[in-house]
Every structure is written in C-alpha cells, then in structure tokens.
Amino acid sequence: MERQEGLMTEMPKIEGILPILQTPFDENDQIDRVSLQREIDWAFEQGIQGVCSAMVSEILRLTSQERIELNRLIVEMTDGRGAVVGSVGAESIKQAVEFAEAMVGDGCHAIMAIPPISTALPRTALYEYFKTLADTVSVPLIVQDASSYVGSAIPTDFYVQLLDEYGPEKILFKPEGAPIGPNISDLRDASQGRARMFDGSGGILLIDAFRRGVIGTMPGIESLDGIAALWQALQRNDEATAYQIYFPICALVALQLQAGLDGFLAIEKYILCKRGLFTTDRRREPNSWSLDDETKSEVDRLLILLQDLLRSTERG
C-alpha cells in the first residue's frame, strides 16, 4: 500500500489521448520487448498523455504471468512520460484483484476493468466485482463496457451508483456499448455532468463523442498520428481539419469492425508492421479472421490518404 500511496502524490492526469497498446510477439510467440519499446516511444512522439493495456492488447490470450509482465514492461518503458493504465478485468474477483494489486504495485497509475464475460451477472454480483476492485487499490478505476464486441452491457444507473459512492476522481468510464453516442449522453445527463468518460471503438465515433463531453480517447495505436491531429483540431474548434482527418480513420476502423476483435487485431498489427514498429504481425492463436489481399490493398490506400492529409494540414 505504501507504493500505491506514493504514486497517488505524483499521479499524472488520467485524460486526453491514452492509446491501447498492441502486444508484439516474436517468432517464438514471446512478448517482443524491442518492438514494444518502439511502439511506446513512437506513441509518445505523437503528443499523447499516457498508454493503456486492454482488449486489443490480447490480454485475454495472455497467460496470467504474461499479462502482469506486459504491464510491468509498459511502466518501465514509459519511464515517467505519462500515465499508465493496466487492464485487470477477469472472470473472478480473485483474479481481478490479483491483477490489480500486481499492476498498481508495478507502477500503473490507474486500472481498467470490463465485467466477466463468461456469464451475465446479476446486479448485486456486478456491484461486488467493481466495488472490490475500487476498494482494493488507491488509484482510479475505469469501468469499461466493451459489449459492442465482448461481454454484457452495463446500465447507466449502475454507473451512477458507483459514481455516487466513490466520486469522479476514483471512478471513470469507458462506455463502448451500443449505441455509444446516446449512451455517453445518457451517462453525462444522469450523472449531472460528473461522469468522466473516454471514447473508444478505434476513434470511429470520436467527433460525436467529443461533442458529448468525453475527457479523452482510448483508440488503437495504428492510426495514432491521425487521432492525435484530430483530437487537437477538435480542441481548437477547427472542424474543417477535424473532418478531413476523420474520414480515412473512419474507413480504416470500418474495415476492422467487420471482423470484431480479431479484425482490430489483424489490421492494427498489419499497419504497425508497415510503419516499421513491429517485426511481425503475429497474433495469439486461435483467430477467427485474417486479412486477404484485397483488404490489405484497401488498408494501404487509406494509410496513404491519411498520411497525405496529415502532411497537408501540417503545411497549412
């Protein structure tokens, strides 16, 4: 607990651009530390406020030891440049608490958790799960509804119950259950503006979410240069630039969405290899979908379009 209390005095703000890191694997299916360092360094070059592990980090396909190791490496490689959020969601309270204690002990500044996905929990069990996590560590807890692609939806009044008990500095939210935009507004209004929320879903709804009052975004990392430029344009109320950058990002995410979580994993890792950040696009098996040549060609065209737009907006 001493380590946790010390971290709280130096807590970076949990807001702004906090991308979800992909987990690189080498040819022996081990975490590729060199590629992970390149990924983190490149991310901070884009002007972000921190990094996270979450669903597209393949945390559900890592062993428990690997999951803890990944977050420890992220903290070490971030080296104080911003916030680190560790994903602790699990199928039991005991597992989730073990992850939370390990990750905060290793230096994570916040934790994020989805509900268990193997069963639909009654409200009392769901409450006990999140309450135990909130009580276990002194850092903020980000409650994630990832039901658009995994798990069950979390009702708005449940969010507000947690917020009423713990306050907005302790409990934050990443509501990704459909319909995402209306759900963001519903929580904003039901909490009387107290709820601190993050956009997700790869950035495909970022402009809409920004207007509804999110304090930050947690996108994938493959188009992070575009997301950063888009977020900055929104902050300075430059809608013309925002929409220019937004459309190729939307098109890329639309390709990912057609295949669910494996669509995000496959396309993001393909792009990270093209950027020279990853050595391989290896994913943990089994997978339900892989890119065909025509999808790769479309991704390539959209990446060129995005890069051209970013260069032109920089010159402008």
N, C-alpha and C positions, 0 to 999 in steps of 0.2 A: 504493500500500500504506500510505503514511502516513495517508491519510484513514481507511482501514479500521482501523488500529491505534488511532487516536484514538477512533473510535466504540466500540471494544471497552471502553475505560476508562469510558465513560458508558452502557454497554449497559443498556437497560430490560429487565425480566424478560419472557421470552417464555412467558407463561402467562395463564390467566384467559380473559376474553372478547375474542376477536380476530375481529371480523366480516369477511366478504368483501364488499368494496365493489362495487356495481354501477357500470358506466361510463355516465354520461348522455351522450346525443348531442343536438345541436341540430337544427333543421330542415335544416341543410346537411350533416348527418352528420359533424360535427366534435365533438370532446370538449367538452361544455358545462361550462366551468370554474365558472360561478356555481352550477350545480346540484351539482357535485362538492363545492364548498366547503360548501354547505348540508347535504349528506349527511354529510360528515365532522364538521361541528360538531354536528349532531343526534346522531350516533353517540356522541361523547364526552360529551354531556349525559346519556347513559344509564349512565355509570359504567364504561365499558369500559377495557381495558388496552392496546389498540392496534388497528390495522387492517391488512388484507391485500388484495392482488390475487390472483385465482385464476380458476377456470373460469367462475364466474358474472360475472366482470368482463369477459367476452367477449374474453379475451386471445388466444384462437385466431383471432379475427376481426379483430383489430387489425393494422395494419402494424407492422413491427419498430420503426420510428421512433415510432409512436403508443404502443406498449407501454412503451418507455423513457420517453416523455414522461409517460404516465399515472402511473408510479411516482414520477417526479420531482415531479409536481404533488401526489401524495399526501403525500410527505415534507414539501414546503413548506407544505401546508395543515394538516397535523397539527401542525406548529410545536412539536415537542417535548413534546406532551401524552401520548404513549405510543409503543409500539413500532410499527414499520412493517415488514411482511413483503412482499417482492416475489416474484412468481411467475416462475420462469425456465425451466420445463420447455419443451423444444423437440425437434425431430426429429433434431438432430445435436448432438454435443458442442460443435462450434464455435459454433453458435447459442446454446446454453445458456450457455456461458462468456461470450459477448459480452453477453448479458442480465445475467448475474450481476455481471460487472465494472462495467457501467454502473449498475446499481441500487444496488450497495453504494457505488460512488463518489458517487452522488447522496444517500446517507444512509440507505438501508434497513438495519435492524438484524438482519435475517435474510432468508434466501431459502428458497423452497419450490419443489419440482420434482416433477412427475409424470414417468414414463418416456415415451419417444417412443411415439406411438400409431399410427404408420403401419405398424409391423411388430412382431411378437413377438420380442423379443431373447433370445438365449441368455444364460445367467447371466454368462458372462465379459464380454460386451458391456455388460450391465446394470450390472455392478460397475464397469467402467471409466467409464461415464457418471456414476454418482454419486460415485465416487472423485475423478474430475477436478473435479467441482463443489466437493466438500468441500475439495480441495487449492487451488482457485483463490482462494477468499476466506477471510477470517479469521472471518467471522460464522457463526452456526449455520445448518445446512441442515436443513429439514424435508422428509422424504421422504414424498410423498403417493401413496397408492394410490387412484385415483379410478375403479377398474374397475367400480364399480356403474353408472357411466354413460359412461365413456370410458376406453380403454386396457386394458392387461392387468394381471392380479393380480400382486402381489409376495409371494413366500413368506416365512413367518415367519423361517426360518433365514437368509434373505438379510438381513433387517433386523438380526438379531442379529450377523451377520458385520460389518456396518458399525458397529454399536454397540461391538463388541469392539475394533475398530481405532481408532475416533475418540472414544468416550466419550459419555456422555449430555448433556454441555453443548454438544457440537458437532453431534450427530445427534439429531433429534427426529422424530416420526412423526405422520402423519395417515392412519390406516388406514380407508379407506372401501370396501374390497372386501367383498362379501357372503360369509358372514354377519358383519355388522360387530361385534356384541357378542362372539360367540365368538372372533373374530379379535383383538379387543382383549385379551381374557383370555389367549389363546394367546401373544401377544407379551409381555404382562406376566409370565407364568409362565416363558416360555422365556428371558427376559432377567433373571430373578430380581428383578423389580421395578425394574430400572434404566431401562427404556424410558419416555421422557416422551412422552405421546400426547395428541392432540387429537381431540375429537369433531367430526364434520361432518354432512353429509346434512341440513342445514337445521334440525337440532335434533329431528328426529322420534324419535331414539333417545337423547336427552340424559340422561334419568334412568337408563336402563340403563348407558350409558357412564360416567356419574359414579360409579356403584356399582362399576364395574370398574376405576376408578383413573385416569381421564384427568386431566390437569393443566389442561385448558382446553377451550374450544369455539370453533369457527370456523364460525358459522352464516351464512346470508344476512342481509341487513340489514333486510329489510322488516318483520320482527316482533322487532326487536332490543330494544324496551322489554319485551316479554314474555319473551324469552330471558334478559335481564339479571335480571328479577324471579325467574324460575325458577332460575337459577344461584345467586342469593343465598339463595333458600329452601332449596336443596339444601345449601349451605354451613352454614346454621344448623340443619339437620336438621328442617326444617318440611315434612314430607311432604304434609300436607293442602293447604297453599298451593301446593306444587310441582305436585301433580296437578291442582288446579283450573286453573292457568295452562297446564299442559302440553296438555290435550286440544284446545283450539282451535288451538294451534300445530301439533299433530299433524295435525288436519284440513286446515289450510292446506297443509302440506307434502305430504299425501297427494294433494291436487289438483295440486300441482306435479310429483310423481313420475310421474303418468300420462303425461306427455309428455317425460320425460327432461330433458336440459339446457335445451331450449327451453321446457319447462314452467316451470322455475325462472325463466328469464329473463323470460318473458312475465308471469307473475303477480307476481314481485317488482317489476318496473318499473311495472305497473299500480298496485300498492299504494303505491309511492314517489310516484307522481303524486297519488294520493288523499291522501297525507299532506302534499302541498304541497312536497315536497323536490325533485322533478324537474319540469321544464317539459313534457317529452314522454316517452312510453314507447317511443320509437324504439329498435329493435334493428338490428344489422347483418344485412343480407340475405346469403344466403337463410335462411329459417327454416322449420322443419317443422311448426310448430303455433302457433296464436294463440287467445286466449280467445274463446269465444262468449258470448252474453248471459247464458245460464244459469250458466255458470261465474263470470262477473263477479258475478252476484247472490249466489251462494253465498260467494264471497270477501268480499263486502260484509257478509253476515250474520255470518260468522266474525270479521271485524275488529271489528264492533260488540260481539260477545260477548267478545272478548279485551280490548277497552278497558273494558268494564263490569267484568270480573273484576279488571283491574289497579286500577281506581278503588276497588273494594270491598276489595281486600286492603290498599291504602294506608290506607283509613279504619280497617280492623281493626287 
